[in-house]
Amino acid sequence: MIKFKIHILMAEKRMTQKDVMEATGITTTVMNKYYYGTIVRIPTLHIDKLCKLFNCQPNDLFEYIPDNETTTHE
C-alpha cells in the first residue's frame, strides 16, 4: 500500500488545499484526492511541482507500507 503524506507536508507549512492548488495549478478534484490519499495515478509533472513547492524529495510525498497478508499453507 502507498500512503500519501501530502497532508502532513501541508500541515508543516501551514498550507491549505487552496494554497497548494494556486501554487501548482493542480485542480480541486485532484488536490482533494491527494489530500485524502485516494488518487490512483500521479503524473510526474505533479510530483515535480509538489517537490518544488515543499522543497522535498519524492519519497517525502509517499510512503510504502507492506500489506499484512497472511498466507496459510495447507
N, C-alpha and C positions, 0 to 999 in steps of 0.2 A: 504494500500500500504506500502511496505517496501522500505525505501530509504537507499541506501548504502552510507556510509561515509568514505570508504577506501581512496578515492582520497583526502579527507580533511586531514586524518592522514598522508598520503604520503607527502602532501604539507608541513605540520607542521614539518615533519622530513627531508624535502628536499630530498625525495627518488623518484626514477623513478620506472616505472613498472619493468624494468630490475633488479634494486636493490632488489625489493620485491621478484621477481621470483628466483633470486640467493639465497636469504636468506631462502626461504620457500620451494623451489622445485616445486612451482606451475607453470604449463605450460603457454606459451604465450597466447594461446587462452582463457584459463580460467582466467588468470590475466586481460586480456582485458575486459572480461565480468564483473569482479569485479569492475574494474575502472569505467566503464560506467554504472554500475548498471543494467545490462541485464541478470545476472546469475539467473537461476531458482532454482537450488539445490546446497546447500553448505554442503560439508562433514564436520563433526565435527572436523576431523583432520585439515582441513584448518582453521577453527575458532581458534583452539588451536594454530596453527603456527602463525597466524596473531596476536593473542593476545600476544603471547610471543615476537614477533618482535616489536610491537608497545607499549608493556608494558601497556596493557589496558584490559578492560572487554569486553565481547561480545556485550553488549549494546552500546559500543563506536564504534562498526563497522557498526551497522544498527540503523535505527530509524523507528518506526511505525507511520504512518500518516493515520488517519482515512479517508476513502473515503468520498467525499462530495456528497453523494447520496441524491437526492431529492425525497421524496415519496409523491405521490399525492393520496388523498383519495377521492373517488367519492361516 
